[in-house]
Amino acid sequence: MDKGNLSIVSEFVLLGLCHSWNMQVLFLMIFFILYLIIISGNTVIMILIITDYRLHSPMYFLLANLSFVDMWLSSVTTPKMITDFLRENKTISFRGCMCQILYVHFVGGGEMVLLVVMAYDRFVAICKPLHYLTVMSLQKCTWLVVTSWTIGFVHAMSQMAVIVQLPFCGPREIDSFFCDIPLVIKLACIDSYNLGILMNADSGVLAMTCFILLLISYTYILLTIRQSSKTGASKALSTCTAHITVVVLFFGPCIFIYVWPLSITRVDKFLAVFYSVITPLLNPAIYTLRNKEIKDAMKRFRL
């Protein structure tokens, strides 16, 4: 196709979660409340960890970073989704769409690596407790967090380097509430099948690599816990159960979106909502409900 005859698409149309006005009003109220809980819940965790010296340990330093990442991940897509429930024309500019893709993969990729870092922290704490404070120093933790952000940034830029070069000449409807690579690629004025597989593979490799490392880490940890005393094992198992729950909730949707796509619109929308709203919502609840130190810090904070 002659690129000189292509018209430039300046904006995309987001079809959202549904077309019914009554359902949109209902979703508006639900997601607005959920977003407030996400922001307030994760903010409380960060404030507690920063202000309570008893929580100044590597595990809680990483947890504070996870809360920050969850807030950012949800904020990339959820406010736009909420405001679109009030609009008849749900459009997003080309630049806005590219920014959503960039930040979703930047923050999402960074969170995947951060969860691996948190698993490494638990591995050292449980399997090598005598060396824990030496291995997981503040300098080491900071370096690991910076590494997670760097990998997320490199991953996002590798995606953006391809996406921004694609020609968009006509179709501009995205059947979702935000821009994501599999849906945007389909609108390009080229045969995008092989490119879609390549881009999904890029995300899939990162997701599966992190997921396999997490499986290996927690398998080794659980085997070590099994051989420990009942008192120490109970506390370690409680902490690891919370971590494993977060890992499953985060990686489950990612795998079905990028590694093993189902290509069923309603399922894809549900997975996208779960990935961007439900997981950041559940993380604070999981860590506070199963963590005695956080509960005690909340009591002290109230006093």
Backbone bond lengths (Angstrom), bond angles and torsions (degrees), N, CA, C in turn:
res aa  C-N    CA-C-N  psi(-1)  N-CA   C-N-CA  omega(-1)  CA-C   N-CA-C  phi
1 M - - - 1.465 - - 1.528 109.44 -
2 D 1.290 115.15 138.07 1.460 120.14 -179.50 1.521 109.92 -74.59
3 K 1.340 115.86 116.22 1.464 119.71 -177.38 1.518 112.34 -65.95
4 G 1.309 116.48 -20.82 1.451 118.90 179.61 1.510 112.38 -68.72
5 N 1.367 117.55 -22.25 1.454 121.03 179.84 1.531 112.73 -93.72
6 L 1.338 116.64 1.41 1.453 119.80 -178.15 1.521 110.61 -81.33
7 S 1.339 116.08 136.21 1.457 119.83 173.03 1.519 108.52 -87.78
8 I 1.310 116.94 145.63 1.462 121.25 -177.42 1.521 109.27 -87.63
9 V 1.321 116.86 127.81 1.457 122.60 177.11 1.526 108.65 -81.57
10 S 1.322 117.43 118.98 1.471 121.03 -177.89 1.519 112.46 -95.01
11 E 1.330 117.15 -16.03 1.456 120.43 179.09 1.523 110.37 -154.50
12 F 1.325 115.08 159.64 1.463 121.81 177.09 1.521 109.05 -116.93
13 V 1.322 115.65 157.98 1.462 122.06 177.92 1.521 108.47 -108.22
14 L 1.331 116.06 121.56 1.460 121.39 177.43 1.527 108.72 -91.87
15 L 1.316 117.11 121.20 1.464 120.51 -177.56 1.527 112.13 -78.69
16 G 1.326 117.48 -14.72 1.464 121.40 174.84 1.513 113.53 75.86
17 L 1.337 114.25 -164.67 1.465 119.84 -176.33 1.527 112.62 -85.26
18 C 1.334 116.80 -29.73 1.462 119.97 -178.22 1.524 109.25 -159.22
19 H 1.340 116.15 173.38 1.462 121.51 -178.73 1.529 112.53 -110.49
20 S 1.325 116.94 -15.76 1.458 120.88 -178.86 1.529 110.48 -71.38
21 W 1.357 117.09 129.08 1.461 121.02 -179.55 1.531 111.18 -64.37
22 N 1.345 117.62 -40.55 1.460 120.82 179.52 1.525 111.47 -62.76
23 M 1.335 116.04 -40.88 1.463 119.95 178.58 1.529 110.88 -67.69
24 Q 1.314 116.40 -35.56 1.464 119.48 179.12 1.524 111.32 -66.18
25 V 1.329 117.11 -38.98 1.474 120.49 176.82 1.526 109.92 -63.89
26 L 1.335 116.18 -42.22 1.460 120.75 178.26 1.531 110.82 -62.42
27 F 1.345 115.84 -47.10 1.464 120.37 179.16 1.528 111.52 -63.03
28 L 1.332 116.54 -36.52 1.462 120.94 177.67 1.523 110.69 -56.39
29 M 1.325 117.09 -49.56 1.454 120.93 -179.09 1.528 111.49 -66.20
30 I 1.341 116.19 -42.32 1.469 120.24 -177.64 1.526 110.90 -63.91
31 F 1.335 116.18 -51.21 1.463 119.26 -174.67 1.533 112.51 -73.56
32 F 1.325 116.34 -26.87 1.466 118.61 175.41 1.531 109.78 -65.93
33 I 1.332 116.29 -44.34 1.472 120.55 178.30 1.526 110.70 -64.82
34 L 1.339 116.07 -43.57 1.466 120.04 -179.83 1.529 111.29 -62.54
35 Y 1.328 116.39 -39.50 1.463 119.58 -179.27 1.533 110.77 -66.89
36 L 1.331 116.86 -39.74 1.463 120.02 176.51 1.526 110.88 -61.75
37 I 1.338 116.49 -39.65 1.466 120.60 178.80 1.537 110.30 -66.13
38 I 1.335 116.44 -40.55 1.467 120.58 178.77 1.526 110.42 -59.54
39 I 1.330 116.07 -50.48 1.466 120.56 -177.74 1.524 110.74 -64.82
40 S 1.328 117.25 -48.19 1.468 120.61 -176.92 1.522 111.23 -67.88
41 G 1.335 117.54 -42.90 1.462 120.96 -178.35 1.517 112.82 -63.32
42 N 1.322 116.33 -48.03 1.463 120.06 -179.71 1.533 111.43 -70.05
43 T 1.335 117.03 -33.29 1.464 120.27 176.74 1.522 111.21 -65.08
44 V 1.337 116.24 -41.65 1.464 120.62 178.19 1.526 110.73 -60.39
45 I 1.332 116.74 -43.84 1.466 120.25 179.13 1.524 110.47 -60.46
46 M 1.327 117.79 -45.06 1.463 120.58 179.94 1.525 111.54 -63.61
47 I 1.341 117.24 -42.59 1.469 121.14 -179.69 1.529 110.35 -63.70
48 L 1.338 116.68 -43.72 1.460 120.45 179.57 1.528 111.10 -60.41
49 I 1.325 116.06 -44.75 1.463 120.25 -177.46 1.524 111.26 -68.03
50 I 1.320 116.64 -36.10 1.470 120.19 -179.33 1.532 111.22 -73.15
51 T 1.336 116.89 -39.64 1.471 120.42 -171.75 1.522 114.06 -89.88
52 D 1.331 118.28 -25.54 1.465 121.23 -176.85 1.526 109.93 -96.29
53 Y 1.332 116.27 113.18 1.461 119.94 -175.35 1.533 112.04 -65.22
54 R 1.339 117.14 -22.45 1.471 119.90 178.81 1.528 111.76 -68.26
55 L 1.315 116.20 -17.38 1.462 120.80 179.59 1.532 112.05 -100.84
56 H 1.322 116.64 10.08 1.463 119.90 179.41 1.529 109.76 -83.81
57 S 1.338 114.92 71.79 1.459 122.52 179.17 1.526 108.44 -133.89
58 P 1.324 118.13 163.52 1.480 120.22 -178.20 1.521 113.74 -55.58
59 M 1.344 116.75 -41.98 1.458 119.19 -177.32 1.523 111.56 -60.72
60 Y 1.329 116.89 -43.88 1.459 120.57 -177.82 1.530 111.98 -77.66
61 F 1.310 117.33 -27.37 1.465 120.46 171.98 1.526 110.07 -60.95
62 L 1.331 116.14 -43.60 1.466 120.78 178.12 1.521 111.25 -70.16
63 L 1.333 116.92 -36.58 1.466 120.46 178.10 1.526 110.95 -63.90
64 A 1.339 117.27 -39.27 1.465 120.72 177.27 1.518 110.59 -62.46
65 N 1.326 116.69 -40.01 1.465 120.33 176.80 1.524 111.45 -65.84
66 L 1.323 117.42 -37.42 1.468 120.82 177.38 1.528 110.27 -64.04
67 S 1.322 117.26 -41.09 1.466 120.57 178.53 1.525 110.91 -62.66
68 F 1.338 116.08 -41.28 1.463 119.90 177.87 1.530 110.99 -63.30
69 V 1.330 116.25 -43.33 1.464 120.69 179.83 1.526 110.60 -63.97
70 D 1.329 117.11 -41.99 1.466 120.59 179.83 1.526 111.35 -62.02
71 M 1.330 116.79 -41.74 1.469 120.03 177.25 1.521 111.10 -60.90
72 W 1.321 115.90 -44.02 1.461 120.54 -178.77 1.526 110.84 -66.48
73 L 1.338 116.77 -44.56 1.464 120.60 -179.07 1.522 110.97 -59.28
74 S 1.324 116.71 -44.68 1.460 120.08 179.45 1.525 111.55 -68.22
75 S 1.330 116.87 -34.80 1.466 121.12 -176.44 1.524 112.76 -73.79
76 V 1.317 117.91 -16.58 1.465 120.71 178.35 1.526 110.85 -67.86
77 T 1.332 117.08 -36.39 1.470 120.32 -172.71 1.528 114.63 -118.59
78 T 1.327 118.13 -33.30 1.466 120.52 -170.06 1.524 113.92 -67.34
79 P 1.345 120.99 -46.18 1.479 118.98 178.93 1.523 112.59 -57.73
80 K 1.319 117.22 -40.32 1.464 120.73 178.15 1.527 110.72 -63.83
81 M 1.333 116.33 -41.90 1.460 120.14 178.69 1.526 110.59 -62.18
82 I 1.333 116.87 -43.02 1.468 121.07 -178.24 1.532 111.21 -63.81
83 T 1.328 117.26 -46.28 1.472 120.03 -179.34 1.523 111.45 -68.03
84 D 1.330 117.45 -29.92 1.471 120.25 179.57 1.524 111.94 -68.57
85 F 1.334 118.10 -23.91 1.463 120.00 176.47 1.526 111.15 -62.52
86 L 1.346 117.12 -21.30 1.465 121.63 -179.36 1.522 112.50 -93.27
87 R 1.325 116.82 -5.69 1.468 120.82 -173.94 1.523 111.67 -110.30
88 E 1.318 113.69 143.97 1.465 118.54 174.65 1.525 110.01 -79.48
89 N 1.328 116.29 -41.10 1.465 121.05 177.51 1.523 109.26 -100.76
90 K 1.308 114.63 104.89 1.471 120.28 -176.93 1.535 108.96 -94.42
91 T 1.306 116.01 82.46 1.460 120.19 -177.13 1.528 110.65 -108.01
92 I 1.319 114.94 158.39 1.459 122.23 174.48 1.525 107.37 -141.64
93 S 1.316 116.41 134.46 1.465 119.74 -178.03 1.526 110.45 -65.70
94 F 1.321 116.08 161.62 1.464 121.14 179.04 1.526 109.91 -59.12
95 R 1.332 116.55 -44.51 1.466 120.03 179.39 1.519 111.54 -65.16
96 G 1.336 115.72 -40.40 1.458 119.72 178.05 1.518 111.77 -62.11
97 C 1.328 115.26 -39.91 1.466 120.99 178.62 1.528 110.24 -63.52
98 M 1.332 116.60 -45.13 1.464 120.90 179.68 1.528 111.02 -64.18
99 C 1.347 116.30 -36.46 1.467 120.14 178.69 1.526 110.66 -66.34
100 Q 1.332 116.69 -40.41 1.461 119.33 177.35 1.524 110.66 -60.11
101 I 1.333 116.79 -46.32 1.465 120.37 179.15 1.523 110.60 -59.70
102 L 1.337 115.65 -45.67 1.458 120.51 -178.57 1.525 111.37 -59.00
103 Y 1.338 116.80 -50.83 1.461 119.69 -174.09 1.526 112.71 -74.49
104 V 1.334 117.51 -34.14 1.466 119.45 177.16 1.525 110.28 -60.73
105 H 1.329 116.68 -44.14 1.470 119.56 -177.94 1.525 111.73 -80.10
106 F 1.316 117.36 -30.02 1.471 120.63 175.74 1.523 110.15 -65.16
107 V 1.333 115.90 -53.83 1.463 120.65 -177.62 1.530 110.99 -71.52
108 G 1.339 116.10 -42.09 1.464 119.29 179.98 1.522 112.28 -63.45
109 G 1.346 116.30 -44.52 1.458 120.09 177.65 1.518 111.65 -63.19
110 G 1.343 116.08 -40.90 1.457 120.12 177.67 1.517 112.23 -63.05
111 E 1.340 116.86 -37.93 1.465 119.62 179.89 1.522 111.65 -67.96
112 M 1.330 117.16 -36.63 1.464 119.92 176.94 1.525 110.91 -57.82
113 V 1.328 115.74 -47.45 1.468 120.16 -179.17 1.525 110.26 -68.74
114 L 1.335 117.12 -36.67 1.461 120.74 179.27 1.526 111.01 -62.82
115 L 1.323 117.80 -37.48 1.464 120.80 177.19 1.527 110.96 -65.42
116 V 1.337 116.80 -34.19 1.470 120.17 174.56 1.529 109.96 -65.91
117 V 1.328 116.53 -41.81 1.470 121.09 177.84 1.525 110.14 -60.99
118 M 1.334 117.80 -41.64 1.459 121.17 178.76 1.521 111.04 -64.95
119 A 1.332 117.12 -35.51 1.465 120.55 176.01 1.525 110.51 -66.98
120 Y 1.328 116.91 -39.10 1.470 121.32 177.02 1.528 110.14 -62.96
121 D 1.333 116.35 -40.09 1.458 121.04 177.24 1.522 111.01 -59.61
122 R 1.332 117.53 -45.72 1.466 121.08 178.97 1.528 111.11 -67.88
123 F 1.327 116.47 -35.03 1.463 120.65 178.02 1.532 110.38 -60.90
124 V 1.322 116.73 -47.28 1.469 120.87 -179.82 1.522 110.10 -66.18
125 A 1.349 117.23 -42.43 1.463 121.23 -176.88 1.520 112.19 -64.46
126 I 1.322 116.90 -37.43 1.461 120.74 -174.41 1.532 112.24 -93.82
127 C 1.318 116.57 -39.73 1.470 119.77 -175.46 1.528 113.02 -90.72
128 K 1.324 117.42 -24.86 1.472 121.59 179.29 1.532 109.81 -135.09
129 P 1.335 117.52 60.02 1.478 120.48 -172.13 1.529 114.25 -62.07
130 L 1.323 117.97 -32.13 1.460 120.50 -177.84 1.531 112.52 -69.54
131 H 1.332 116.09 -22.24 1.466 120.24 -178.25 1.527 112.01 -104.70
132 Y 1.354 116.71 5.86 1.461 120.40 -170.47 1.522 112.94 -59.07
133 L 1.339 117.10 -54.21 1.462 120.00 -175.95 1.526 112.13 -66.36
134 T 1.314 116.73 -26.46 1.466 119.82 177.48 1.522 111.22 -75.73
135 V 1.338 115.47 -45.17 1.463 120.17 -177.57 1.526 110.98 -71.83
136 M 1.346 116.40 -46.24 1.467 120.48 -176.27 1.523 110.49 -98.25
137 S 1.312 115.90 60.55 1.463 120.90 175.99 1.535 109.23 -73.74
138 L 1.338 116.16 165.62 1.465 120.41 178.69 1.525 110.75 -59.45
139 Q 1.316 116.42 -39.68 1.470 120.41 178.76 1.519 111.10 -63.31
140 K 1.336 116.39 -42.29 1.462 120.40 179.04 1.527 110.94 -66.05
141 C 1.344 116.74 -42.89 1.467 120.41 179.43 1.528 110.98 -62.54
142 T 1.316 116.28 -43.13 1.470 120.66 178.96 1.521 110.36 -62.07
143 W 1.317 116.60 -42.57 1.465 120.84 179.27 1.528 110.72 -63.51
144 L 1.330 117.44 -40.06 1.468 121.20 -179.89 1.530 111.13 -67.13
145 V 1.341 116.54 -39.41 1.470 119.88 178.07 1.529 110.51 -65.85
146 V 1.331 116.80 -44.48 1.468 120.87 177.68 1.524 110.28 -60.69
147 T 1.323 116.78 -38.41 1.468 121.01 177.45 1.521 111.31 -62.32
148 S 1.334 116.78 -41.35 1.472 120.02 179.19 1.523 111.14 -63.00
149 W 1.343 117.09 -41.92 1.464 120.86 177.34 1.527 110.70 -65.05
150 T 1.315 116.16 -39.56 1.470 120.15 -178.66 1.531 110.95 -64.90
151 I 1.333 116.67 -44.39 1.468 120.04 178.78 1.521 110.25 -63.61
152 G 1.335 117.22 -41.28 1.461 120.14 177.49 1.512 111.76 -61.90
153 F 1.336 116.80 -40.06 1.468 120.85 179.52 1.524 111.46 -66.84
154 V 1.325 116.85 -44.56 1.472 120.53 179.14 1.524 110.18 -62.41
155 H 1.339 116.30 -42.08 1.464 120.36 178.26 1.529 110.96 -61.02
156 A 1.337 116.72 -47.10 1.465 120.70 -179.32 1.523 111.79 -62.72
157 M 1.327 117.49 -42.85 1.459 121.07 -179.21 1.517 111.80 -67.46
158 S 1.336 117.76 -32.79 1.467 120.36 177.03 1.528 110.48 -65.22
159 Q 1.342 116.63 -33.03 1.461 120.75 176.08 1.527 110.88 -73.73
160 M 1.339 116.08 -44.66 1.460 120.65 -176.19 1.526 111.95 -66.25
161 A 1.315 117.30 -33.94 1.462 120.87 -179.45 1.517 111.78 -58.56
162 V 1.333 116.16 -28.79 1.471 121.02 179.27 1.529 110.66 -89.77
163 I 1.334 116.70 -46.14 1.463 121.04 -173.26 1.526 112.51 -61.12
164 V 1.319 117.91 -45.07 1.465 120.37 -175.19 1.526 112.37 -67.69
165 Q 1.324 117.73 -16.27 1.456 120.91 -179.89 1.534 112.77 -89.26
166 L 1.324 116.95 -7.17 1.466 119.97 -176.85 1.526 111.12 -73.93
167 P 1.336 116.89 143.18 1.474 120.00 175.81 1.532 110.84 -85.16
168 F 1.322 117.32 127.79 1.463 122.48 176.40 1.525 107.49 -116.97
169 C 1.322 116.08 118.18 1.464 118.82 -169.77 1.520 114.74 -126.51
170 G 1.298 119.94 -5.90 1.459 117.79 -176.62 1.505 113.52 -161.08
171 P 1.337 118.59 -79.06 1.465 120.29 -178.25 1.527 110.41 -57.94
172 R 1.326 115.73 133.87 1.464 118.09 -177.55 1.525 113.39 -141.48
173 E 1.346 117.11 15.20 1.461 120.59 178.49 1.528 110.55 -93.83
174 I 1.328 115.83 125.02 1.464 122.71 178.50 1.526 107.60 -109.37
175 D 1.322 116.77 115.91 1.464 120.90 -175.22 1.531 110.39 -82.56
176 S 1.326 115.21 66.52 1.458 122.56 177.84 1.524 107.76 -164.53
177 F 1.332 116.78 -176.40 1.459 120.39 179.39 1.517 111.79 -101.68
178 F 1.340 118.29 -1.00 1.461 121.45 174.93 1.521 109.39 -154.04
179 C 1.318 115.71 166.13 1.459 120.94 -179.75 1.523 109.94 -81.13
180 D 1.311 116.06 125.30 1.459 120.27 172.71 1.520 108.38 -133.95
181 I 1.293 115.63 153.64 1.466 121.49 -169.35 1.531 113.85 -56.21
182 P 1.343 120.39 -48.97 1.473 118.86 -177.81 1.526 113.32 -56.84
183 L 1.354 116.54 -36.40 1.463 120.56 -177.90 1.524 111.78 -78.53
184 V 1.334 117.14 -38.15 1.466 120.94 -178.79 1.520 111.00 -69.89
185 I 1.315 117.51 -38.55 1.473 121.18 -179.31 1.524 110.70 -60.26
186 K 1.328 116.61 -36.00 1.471 120.41 -179.16 1.527 112.55 -63.17
187 L 1.335 117.49 -20.69 1.461 121.08 -178.98 1.521 112.88 -87.43
188 A 1.320 117.36 -8.38 1.461 120.41 -178.76 1.527 110.68 -69.40
189 C 1.336 115.56 147.78 1.465 121.45 -177.49 1.534 111.30 -85.84
190 I 1.314 114.83 48.51 1.463 121.66 176.01 1.517 107.52 -144.06
191 D 1.315 115.40 169.23 1.462 119.91 173.35 1.526 106.82 -73.58
192 S 1.323 115.99 103.95 1.465 120.58 -169.16 1.525 113.80 -99.08
193 Y 1.323 118.17 6.59 1.471 119.91 -175.10 1.529 111.83 -61.52
194 N 1.338 115.78 -53.97 1.464 119.71 -178.82 1.531 111.57 -65.74
195 L 1.340 116.00 -36.85 1.460 119.85 178.53 1.527 110.63 -64.80
196 G 1.334 116.00 -39.56 1.463 120.12 178.19 1.519 111.60 -61.41
197 I 1.328 115.54 -41.86 1.472 119.76 178.03 1.524 109.94 -62.90
198 L 1.335 116.41 -42.76 1.468 121.13 -178.99 1.529 111.26 -63.51
199 M 1.336 116.98 -44.21 1.461 120.44 -178.20 1.532 111.17 -68.97
200 N 1.341 116.39 -39.23 1.463 119.23 175.82 1.521 110.95 -64.42
201 A 1.338 115.56 -36.44 1.465 119.94 178.57 1.520 110.78 -64.19
202 D 1.343 116.42 -37.42 1.465 120.68 177.86 1.525 110.49 -58.44
203 S 1.339 116.02 -49.59 1.463 120.18 178.32 1.529 110.89 -69.60
204 G 1.331 115.55 -37.68 1.462 120.06 -177.88 1.514 113.25 -64.48
205 V 1.324 116.77 -38.10 1.466 120.34 179.64 1.522 110.39 -63.09
206 L 1.331 116.45 -45.02 1.465 120.17 178.79 1.526 110.33 -63.20
207 A 1.344 116.62 -46.08 1.464 120.73 -177.95 1.523 111.19 -63.48
208 M 1.340 117.24 -46.93 1.458 119.84 -176.48 1.521 111.92 -71.26
209 T 1.341 117.51 -35.44 1.466 120.07 177.32 1.524 110.02 -61.26
210 C 1.335 115.89 -48.33 1.465 119.86 179.22 1.526 111.15 -64.05
211 F 1.329 116.24 -41.31 1.469 120.35 -178.39 1.528 111.41 -64.32
212 I 1.325 117.49 -41.75 1.470 121.20 178.76 1.524 110.73 -65.78
213 L 1.339 116.74 -42.27 1.468 120.00 177.06 1.531 110.81 -61.13
214 L 1.328 115.96 -38.70 1.464 120.17 178.60 1.529 111.05 -66.85
215 L 1.325 117.14 -41.82 1.463 120.80 178.11 1.527 111.07 -60.64
216 I 1.321 115.95 -45.22 1.465 120.52 179.65 1.529 110.44 -62.81
217 S 1.334 116.21 -45.67 1.471 120.82 -177.69 1.524 111.41 -61.91
218 Y 1.331 116.43 -49.60 1.460 118.72 -175.58 1.525 112.31 -74.14
219 T 1.322 117.66 -27.69 1.465 119.87 173.24 1.522 110.30 -63.56
220 Y 1.325 116.13 -45.69 1.461 121.11 178.48 1.526 110.45 -63.86
221 I 1.323 116.59 -40.69 1.467 121.16 179.72 1.531 110.86 -63.57
222 L 1.339 116.47 -46.57 1.464 120.68 -178.83 1.524 111.65 -64.11
223 L 1.326 116.92 -36.02 1.467 120.04 176.28 1.522 110.85 -65.67
224 T 1.339 116.12 -38.24 1.464 120.66 177.85 1.521 111.09 -67.52
225 I 1.338 116.86 -41.30 1.466 121.39 178.82 1.521 110.92 -61.64
226 R 1.314 115.14 -37.67 1.470 119.97 -178.54 1.533 111.86 -60.81
227 Q 1.333 115.71 -29.62 1.460 120.63 -177.83 1.530 112.47 -92.88
228 S 1.344 117.19 -1.79 1.467 120.94 -176.52 1.522 111.05 -87.94
229 S 1.344 114.75 173.16 1.465 120.14 176.10 1.528 109.69 -68.05
230 K 1.309 116.73 156.33 1.464 121.06 -175.28 1.523 112.26 -62.68
231 T 1.342 117.47 -38.47 1.473 120.03 -178.23 1.514 111.79 -65.72
232 G 1.325 115.85 -50.81 1.461 119.77 179.49 1.504 111.99 -68.02
233 A 1.328 116.41 -35.89 1.468 120.63 -177.62 1.520 111.25 -66.64
234 S 1.344 116.97 -36.64 1.462 120.33 -178.10 1.525 111.61 -63.06
235 K 1.346 117.11 -45.62 1.453 121.14 -179.96 1.526 111.10 -67.40
236 A 1.341 116.57 -43.25 1.468 120.71 179.98 1.521 111.24 -64.53
237 L 1.344 115.62 -39.95 1.466 119.66 -179.69 1.522 110.57 -66.28
238 S 1.331 117.68 -38.68 1.464 121.27 178.68 1.523 110.94 -61.95
239 T 1.344 116.13 -44.70 1.467 120.41 179.31 1.518 111.08 -64.61
240 C 1.334 116.51 -45.25 1.471 120.16 -177.51 1.518 112.00 -68.61
241 T 1.332 116.90 -32.54 1.466 119.77 177.85 1.519 110.76 -61.91
242 A 1.337 116.37 -41.01 1.465 120.49 176.99 1.527 110.84 -62.50
243 H 1.336 116.59 -44.29 1.461 120.91 -179.94 1.530 110.77 -63.43
244 I 1.332 116.61 -45.42 1.466 121.03 -178.06 1.526 110.44 -64.10
245 T 1.332 117.19 -39.05 1.472 120.92 178.23 1.526 110.65 -60.43
246 V 1.339 116.45 -44.55 1.466 120.85 179.03 1.524 110.68 -63.13
247 V 1.319 116.83 -41.41 1.474 121.63 -179.85 1.525 110.46 -61.04
248 V 1.334 116.82 -47.03 1.470 120.97 -178.88 1.526 110.66 -63.59
249 L 1.341 116.64 -43.95 1.469 120.56 -178.91 1.532 111.72 -64.88
250 F 1.343 116.73 -34.65 1.464 120.01 -177.24 1.526 111.61 -80.70
251 F 1.325 116.72 -45.99 1.464 119.83 -173.75 1.523 113.69 -81.19
252 G 1.349 117.32 -24.17 1.458 119.40 179.13 1.523 112.76 -55.21
253 P 1.343 118.76 -58.19 1.470 119.93 177.93 1.529 113.10 -60.79
254 C 1.349 117.46 -38.55 1.474 120.44 -178.64 1.522 111.26 -60.57
255 I 1.326 116.34 -41.58 1.461 120.50 -179.04 1.519 110.58 -65.04
256 F 1.347 116.74 -42.32 1.463 119.55 -178.44 1.527 112.93 -74.64
257 I 1.335 117.64 -20.18 1.463 120.68 178.32 1.523 110.96 -85.14
258 Y 1.345 117.19 -42.99 1.462 120.55 -170.45 1.530 114.66 -111.25
259 V 1.328 118.22 -31.36 1.461 120.48 -176.24 1.518 111.10 -93.68
260 W 1.308 116.50 -44.14 1.468 121.61 -176.70 1.521 108.35 -132.09
261 P 1.345 117.81 66.72 1.473 121.18 -175.66 1.519 111.92 -63.00
262 L 1.349 115.28 135.51 1.461 120.70 -178.78 1.524 112.30 -89.24
263 S 1.339 116.89 -21.90 1.470 122.78 -179.96 1.523 112.25 56.55
264 I 1.325 116.62 34.33 1.462 122.65 173.40 1.528 106.52 -112.74
265 T 1.315 116.68 114.78 1.464 121.09 -168.93 1.514 113.24 -53.70
266 R 1.332 118.15 -49.23 1.459 120.90 -177.27 1.525 110.99 -63.85
267 V 1.329 116.22 -40.12 1.472 120.08 178.81 1.524 109.94 -66.34
268 D 1.335 116.75 -43.14 1.466 120.63 179.45 1.529 111.24 -60.52
269 K 1.338 116.65 -40.97 1.468 120.24 178.79 1.524 110.78 -65.33
270 F 1.329 116.30 -41.42 1.464 120.21 178.46 1.524 110.50 -62.37
271 L 1.334 116.89 -43.96 1.462 120.75 179.85 1.528 110.80 -64.36
272 A 1.337 116.43 -38.31 1.468 120.26 179.28 1.527 110.56 -65.50
273 V 1.333 117.14 -41.47 1.467 121.04 176.83 1.524 110.22 -64.20
274 F 1.319 116.24 -42.33 1.465 120.73 -179.35 1.524 110.32 -62.40
275 Y 1.325 115.13 -42.66 1.475 121.42 -176.68 1.521 111.71 -68.22
276 S 1.338 116.73 -40.60 1.469 120.10 -172.05 1.521 114.46 -97.92
277 V 1.331 118.23 -17.03 1.466 120.67 -176.79 1.535 111.93 -122.62
278 I 1.315 116.93 -53.34 1.464 120.41 -171.98 1.529 112.02 -67.84
279 T 1.341 116.55 -45.54 1.471 118.96 -178.86 1.534 112.23 -62.46
280 P 1.341 120.04 -48.70 1.478 118.88 176.03 1.525 112.90 -61.51
281 L 1.343 116.62 -24.97 1.465 120.62 178.42 1.524 111.01 -75.29
282 L 1.340 116.75 -40.41 1.457 120.91 -174.90 1.521 113.60 -78.62
283 N 1.329 117.42 -28.56 1.467 119.91 -177.30 1.529 113.44 -54.15
284 P 1.365 119.27 -50.23 1.477 118.67 178.67 1.531 112.09 -60.47
285 A 1.342 116.92 -40.18 1.464 120.61 -179.31 1.520 110.83 -64.44
286 I 1.329 116.74 -43.29 1.467 121.19 -178.36 1.519 110.85 -62.48
287 Y 1.327 116.10 -46.37 1.464 119.33 -176.21 1.526 113.04 -74.34
288 T 1.328 118.21 -31.50 1.464 120.07 -179.30 1.523 111.27 -80.56
289 L 1.332 117.75 -39.27 1.462 120.64 -177.05 1.527 111.89 -70.85
290 R 1.327 117.62 -28.21 1.464 121.00 -176.10 1.531 112.41 -107.74
291 N 1.316 118.02 8.30 1.455 120.39 -174.42 1.528 110.39 -123.29
292 K 1.329 116.04 110.81 1.461 120.86 -177.09 1.525 111.81 -65.62
293 E 1.346 117.59 -38.25 1.461 121.01 -178.59 1.525 111.44 -62.64
294 I 1.340 116.40 -41.04 1.470 120.20 178.37 1.527 110.23 -66.40
295 K 1.342 116.46 -42.20 1.471 119.99 177.99 1.521 111.16 -60.01
296 D 1.342 116.25 -45.09 1.458 120.31 179.80 1.524 111.15 -64.34
297 A 1.346 116.48 -38.26 1.463 120.66 178.67 1.532 110.67 -64.48
298 M 1.340 116.66 -37.01 1.467 120.19 177.46 1.521 111.21 -65.05
299 K 1.342 116.73 -39.17 1.475 120.47 178.45 1.532 110.21 -64.80
300 R 1.345 116.06 -44.28 1.463 119.50 179.58 1.518 111.06 -64.90
301 F 1.334 116.56 -36.01 1.468 120.92 -179.21 1.527 110.68 -65.43
302 R 1.315 116.90 -37.78 1.479 121.44 179.36 1.521 110.20 -65.85
303 L 1.357 115.68 -36.97 1.444 119.10 -179.45 1.528 111.57 -71.56
